[in-house]
Amino acid sequence: MPPKSKTHSQWTCQQCGFISTKAYGRCPECGEWDSMVETVVTRADEKKSALAALAPRSVPQKISDVVTEGFTRIAVPMPELARVLGGGIVPGSLVLIGGEPGIGKSTLLLQMAALLAQSEGTVLYVSGEESVQQTKMRAERLGLKPDALYLLTETNLDEIVAHVERLTPRLVVIDSIQTVYLEELTSAAGSISQVRESAARLMHIAKATNVAIFLVGHVTKAGAIAGPRVLEHIVDTVLYLEGERFHAYRLLRSVKNRFGATSEVGVFEMTQEGMVEIDNPSRAFLAERAPDSAGNAIAVTMEGTRPLLVEIQALTSASAFALPRRTANGFDMGRLLLLTAVLTQRVGLKLSAQDVFVNVVGGLKITEPAADLTVALAIASSFRNQPVASDLVVVGEVGLSGELRTVSQAQRRLTEAARLGFTRALVPQSLVRMKDKPAGIELVGARTLAQAMDAALVR
């Protein structure tokens, strides 16, 4: 007589995975409101795990005996995407890409799937949100007509796995992980248990068959990939597609990569023809620059291993309120408050009655302190109505005493500035005597923010 199954209910947080036997309005673990969902758990005395059934018989091997010949990356005909992935797609890898709705995740992956179908062979594109006719219409709009690209509309993961085993593709794209489900689980598709178990099942399939699998992940209001954090631990690579909705530029950022460097960035432009790669993003970001106007300066920021020149705009105006406003778009608000305090206390600019607005052109988001000096000079330029010299780029971190501190990878930053035609760079004094100075650019040193303003602002 088979053992009787026992069922019971438990409450699971859809954000962090916290499990409780009773309901909470707010998760005690992560503090998220209305994230506890009731799930039914089935137990059997001799129930076998589906993942255990899939796991192959493993045998330990000496590292010297492991054969890697023929195990090479799949070449991606999109250099910006290849850069973020670390040089190409590793066979058997599981890649998760997230981003806001409409940011271009499906478009980018459909383009990649079509190009790889032309160069590598069979590729399977699985959509749980669109029919095959809708996917084909999108491919035709993008001008994609590969013969080896197979389309599938399916949400049952067992059926998807069966098609993968039959087709043996080089690449599988699943759009999205929140739409697929396993029949043996009673919870709805997109729940924490479904997402976790589906990702784990796909991970085992990828490792066992050496098929690379790309997953599309939805994001929450906070911008994180929806579902448990364990999802990001299961996959090999986590990519985020970022960008402002009303800007054309998109940044594909790597935040986890077991096979390459993290924090790498690829730059794309969303057009009618799909995602177009930007091979020289610095020139694109500076294309509409007004060099002789007050309130803007050029920063050299690092995105992974790539230096990017971006324009930072600032505007100060007399405040009509008792508490003046501080607004930052693409720049950390805490750093803006710090810089306005330093400009007021250490330099003597009377910003206490001024509204201060800062904008990073192009929809980029700058988090590193190397842009501090650029933001401070843009604010001072607007307040004094004196433009920053048009041939000058600015690099440096600002301390609380108004001193300028050095930044990392200064040589790469300055080399990129010289390549784009800038002849001078305002840097902390400690960098003036740096070894291997880039040719074609003069280094202007300053020890304090006040000295930097004297050197940069045109009278």
Buried (B, 14 or more C-beta within 10 A) or exposed (E): EEEEEEEEEBBBBBBBBBBBEEEBEEBEBEEBEEBBBEBEBEEEEEEEEBEEEBEEEEEEEEEEEEEEEEEEBBEBBBEBBBBBBBBBBBBBBBBBBBBBEEBBBBBBBBBBBBBBBBBBEBBBBBBBBBEEEEBBEBBEEBEBEBEBBBBBBBBBBBBBBEBBEEBEBBBBBBBBBBBBBBEEBBBEBBBBBBBBBBBBBBBBBBBEBEBBBBBBBBBBEEEBBBBBEBBBEBBBBBBBBBBBEEBBBBBBBBBBBEBBEBBBBBBBBBEEEBBBBBEEBBEBBBEEBEBEBBBBBBBBBBBBEBBBBBBBBBBBEEBEEEEBEBEBBBBBEEBBEBBBEBBBEBBEBEBEEBBBBBBBBBBBBBEBBBBBBBBBBBBBBBBBEBBBBBBBBBBBBBBEEBBBBBBEBBBBBBBBBBBBEBBBBBBBBBBBEBEEBBEEBEBBBBEBBBBBBEBBBEE
